[in-house]
């Protein structure tokens, strides 16, 4: 049967109009949660963390007022407070584990612990998991100095404070699948806490949809260049998955998917969601796993095959990062709360919350997403299978030119197959499921249908 070109064009235009309505249809509950994040609350949490003197991974674990052990117990006690408003769905624990001396940054066999708040999903048939983390440990100039005061206000009191604020707010709501809020330790000594958790997740086959690592998200003034900007945040994402198989590598090269790894699709999702829900904050997509020759707690998750990214402030201040507390040449060094921008931290926490809530309420992603390649045409035909579980209202086909960093257009459809007037030679596509409130799954990049 031949397609009437006039009717087809009308259908495409109609779909485009529906798409605009979907994108601008904010969920009032997500907006309400974002508004509940308070800069003052974040500041109070950071100052409490600083009050433990040092949170060095190898510092005192017995004292109730100083060291990593006291900080762990306080975070756990805060999770337990949040649990009282969660109808029993939030549980708190310290997951202790032993690290052997490595002759480098672990001088002797040591017990470490990740503080975890687990918000159980309400759907027993939905095994999806979201993880948000910050690292609890801190350091000074000498990474082995476990005695000196190491306030760790921004690195990474900021990430822990944001994570805890979200746990407090989100535990009052119900989500179909599980969200894990975690303050990992051992980051400065070698990402030990994150690696321990990632390896557990891999061994137990957790269905992790996304892992958001927050590390240094509370400073808006750069050292040296004196750039001040609290309207931008970096999101780092890997290009090539660590565990890519030989067949996956061949397919990536065949379809030019070098800029569309699962983590990169997550980063774009964060940018779109942040634009929708957080005022005066722009997500800068940084196309590398982390800063040059540096790493963070998302890396062990990436290395174990999970979709993970890192939030990090736009302009780092090295006078207040990994520094002994001192004053030299009228410059005050040290990672102290006075050098932080808590309004900036509030906005980045909002970006995290909007992303987590959108994903946690979204239907599952479509499966078997493909693009037909049997005909030479300036149209593109995409097809996929509807996901199981929560009812899907429709699907968004995301479109961008090959040279563009983010999605430029989207077309909303309710069928599981669509032909659109954009050539696969000139554009890249992805497909995501969407519900009636606009909650969208992570998008999937299509593979050829031969």
N, C-alpha and C positions, 0 to 999 in steps of 0.2 A: 504494500500500500504506500502511495506517495504522500509525503507530508506537505500540507499547504504552507508555503513559506510565510504568508501573512499571519496565519494563525499561530505558527511557531514563534515568530518574532513577538507577537502580542503576549504569548505565554511567557517568554523570557523576560519581557519588561514587567509583567505582572509579578513574576517571582522575585525580581530585583526589588520591587516596592515592598513586598512582604519581608525581604531580608532586612531592609532598613528599619522596619518596625521591630524586628527581632533584636537587632543590635542595640537599639536605643531603649529597649524595654528593661529597665533596671529592676532588680528584685529589691523591694523595699526592706526586706529583712536583712539582706546583705548591707544595704546602706545604713541601716540602724546599727548593725554590729560594728561597722567601720567607725561610725560616730561615737561609739562607746569607748574607743581607744583614747586614752588621755595622756598627754605629754607629762603631766604631773605624776601620774601613776608609774609611768616608765622611769621617770627620774628617781622616784622613791625606791624602786626595785634596784636600779643601778647603785644607788648609794648604800643600800643594804648589802649588796654583794661586795662592794668596796670595803665595808666595815669589817670584813673577815680578815683584813690585813693582807694576806696573800692567799691565792687559790692555786698555787703551784701544784701540779699533779703529784709531786713527791713531798708535799708539805704535810703538816700535822693532820692526822686522821682521828685523833682521840679527843682533842679539845672541843668544847661546845661553843667556843667564841672565835677561834682563829684557825685558819687553814682550810684545806679542801674538804675535810670531813664535816666540819661545821656547816660549810656552804651547801654541801650535798643534803644534809639533814634539813636545812632550812627550806631549800627548794622542794623537797619531798613534803614537808609540812604545809607548804603553800598549795601544792597539788591536792593534798588531803582536804584543805579548806574548800577548794573549788569543787571537790567531789560531793560535798553536801548539797549542792544545787544541781547535781547531774542525775538525780534519781538512780544512783548506784552505777551509772555507766562509766564514770571516770575512776580509774584505780591508779594508785601511785606505788612505785617501788624503786629501790636502788639496785640495779643489776651489777653485782660485783663480779670481777674476774681478775685473774692473776696474769701479770706480764713478766716474762723472764728478763733478767739483766741482758742488755744487748751490747755492752761495752761502748755505748755511744751516749744516748740521752736517758737511758734507764740504768742507773748505777748498780742496782740490786733488785732481786725479785720483789715485785711490788703489787699490792692489791689496788686496783682501780675500780671505778664505779660510774655507770651512767644513770642519771636520775630520769625516770620515765613516767609520764602521765599518759595512760592509754584510755582514750574515749571510744568505748565499744560501739560499733555500728548497730543500728536497730533491726537491720535485715539479716537474719541468720543465714540466708542463702547468698549473701553478697560478701565475698572474701577480699574485696579491694581494700588497700591500705594506703594512707597518706602519712608522710613523716615530715615534721618540721624540727629543725635543730639549731642550737647555738652551743658553743663550747664553754664549759664552766671554768676551766683552768686558765691561769694567767701566768705571766713571766716578766722578768726585768731583762737587762742587757745580757747577763750570763744565763743561758737557758737552764743551767744546772743549779742556779741559786734558788733554793727552796726556803730560805730563811728571811731574806729581805722583803720589805713591803712591796707587793706587786698588785696595785689596785685593780688593774684590768677593767677599767670603767667602760671603755669603748671596745677593747679587744679582750674578751668578747662579752662583757656585761651587757652591751647593747643587744646582741643577738639573743642572749638568754632572757633578757627583760621582754623583748618582743614576743618570744615564744611563750613565756609565761602569761603575758597579757592576753594572747590569743586563747590559751588554755582556759583562762578565767572566763572569757566571754563566750567561747564556743561550747564549753561544757554545759551551758544553760540551754543549749539547743540539741535537737536530735538530727542525726545524719545516718543515711543508710549504711555507710561503711566506716571502717575504723580509722581514727586519726591518732597518731602517736606524737606526743610532744616530748622532746628529749633534750636534756642538758648533758652533752657528752663530755668526757674528760680525756686527758692525754693528747689533746690536739697539738700543743706546742712541743710535745716530746716525740711526735710522729704519727698523729691521727689514730692513736690506738683505740680510743673509745668508739669512734665511727667505724673503724675496721671491724672491731668486735661485733657491733650491731649488724653491719652489712653481711658479715659471714654467717651470723645466725639466720638472717633473713633468707640468704641463699640456701643454706642447709635445710631450712624448714619450708622452702618454696613459697615465701610470702608473695602475694600478688600486689607488689608496690606500684601504684600508678604514678606517683611523683614523690621526690624527696627534695625539700627546700632547705638549703643550708644558709643560715644568716651569720655572717662573720664580719664585724666592723661595719655597722650601719648607722652610727650615731654621730659622725663628725662631718662637718660641711666646709672646713677650711683647710686648704693644703699647706704643707710646709714648703718653704723655699719660694714657690711661685705665688703664694698668698691668694690663690683662687678661692672664692667663697661662693658656694652654690648648693642650696638645699632643695633644688627642683629636679635633680637628676639622680638616678641610682643605676649602678651597673648590675647586669645579670649575666653571669658567665655560663657558657654551655659548650660541651664538647662537640667536635665535628664528627669524627669517626668513632663509633662505639668501641670500647676496649675489647669486648668479647665478640666482635664481628667475625663470623665464619667466612671461609673461603668463598662459599656460594653467595653469601650476603655481600661480600666485597665486589664480586663480579657484577651482581645486580646493581649495586650503588654506582659503579662506574658506567654501566650500561645506560642507566636512566638519569645520570647526572644528579644524584641525590647527595652530593658532598656537603650541602648546606641545609640538609633536612633530616638530621639525626633525631631520634625521639627526644633527646634533651633540648635540642634546638627548637623543635616544635613546641615543647613546654615553655621555653623562654619567650617565644612569640605569643603564646597563650597568656603568659603573665603580662606582657606589654599591653595586649588588647584589653584584658580585664582591668588593669590598673588605669588605663585611659577612661574606662567606663565608670569606675567607682572612687577613684582617689584624685582629688583636685591638686593641681600644682605639683605633680610628680610625673616625670617622664622616665620611662625605662630605656636605658641605653643597652642594646644587645651587643655584648662583647663576644666575638666569635673565637673563643679559646676556652679551654677547660677552667683556667684560672689565670691569675696574673703571671707575668713572665717568670718562668722557672720556680713558681711557688704553687702551693696547693692548699686545699681545705677539706672539711669533713664530708663534702659531697663526693670527693674523688674515690674513696673506697667503695661507695655505692655504684658509681660509674664502672669501676673496675670489676664489680661483681654482676654487671649486666643490668643494673637498674637505671631508670630515668631520673637524673639528678642535676641540679643547678646550684649556683651560689649567688646570693645577694651580697653586694659590697658597696660601700659608699663611693661616690664619684671621685672625690679627691682625698687621698690619704694624707695624714699628717705624721711624718716619721719622728717628729719631736715628742710625740705622745704615744709611741708604739714601740714596744720592746725596749723601754728605757728605764735606767735607774732614776729614782726620784732625786733631783738636784737642780741647782740654778747655775748656769754658766753664761758669761757675757750677756747678762740680763735676760737670758732665755730660760724659762721654767720648763724642765723636762719631766715626763712621766704621764701615765695614762690615768688622768684624774677626771671626775665628773665635770669640773669647771670648764673643761675644754670641749664639752659635748653640746650638740644642738638637739634638744629633745623634741622639738617640733618636727624636725627632719626625721627623727627616729619614729615618731608617731605616723608619719605618712608612709614610711617603708613598712611598718607593721601593718598598716591598712592594706598595702599591696599584697602582703602575704595572706591576710585574712580573706580578702576578696577572692584570691586565687583558690585557697583551700575550700572555702564555702561553695564556690561555683562548681568545683570539681566534685565535692562531696555530695552535692544535690543533683548532679548531672546523671543522665542515663549512661549506660556503658557505651563505649565507642563502637562504631560499626565494624564489621569484620569483612575479610576478603575484599578489601577496597582495591579496585582495579581500573585500568583505563584501556579501552579497546584500541588495537593497533592494526586491525586487518585491512582498513581502508585508508587511502590517502585523501584527507579532507581538511578543510580549515575549521571544522567543528571538532569538538572533543566529546566522546561519550564515556562517562564514568558509571560504574556499577559497583554495588556492595551488598552485603547481607545485613539485615536488621539484627541488632544485638539482643541477647536474652535479658530478662529482668525488667526493670522499670520501663514503662511504656514510653516510646519515643514519639514526640509530636512531629518531628521532621528532621531534616539534615541541612547543614550548611556546606556548600562547596566553596572553599577558599581559593582565591586566585591571586597570583602576583607575577610580575615579569621576572625573568631569570636574574636580572641585575638588582632587584629591589630586596631590601632587608626584611620587610614585613609584608603581610597580606594587604593587598590594595582593594580587592573587591570580594564580595560574597554573594552567592545565589542560594536562596532557600527553596527546598523542594520537599515533598512529602512522600515521593516514591523512592525506590531503591535503585533507580537508574535515571540518568539525565544526560541529554545532549545539549551542550552549551556552545555559543558562538565565539569560542576562544581556542586558538590553535595550540595543540600540545607542543608544537615547534617553538612557540614564542612565550609560553606561560607555564608556570608550575602550579600544581593543584594539591589540595588535601580535602578530606571529608570528615566532618564531626557530627555526632548526634546532638539533638537539642530537645529540651522539653518545653512546655507551654510558657514557663516563666523565663525562658532564655538561658537556663543553665546548660552549658555546653561541655561535652566530653573533650578530651584531648583529640586533636585531628590526626588522621592517618594519611600517610603519603601513598598514592596508588602505585601498583606494579602492573606491568603489561598483561592484558588479556589477549592471548593469541588465538 
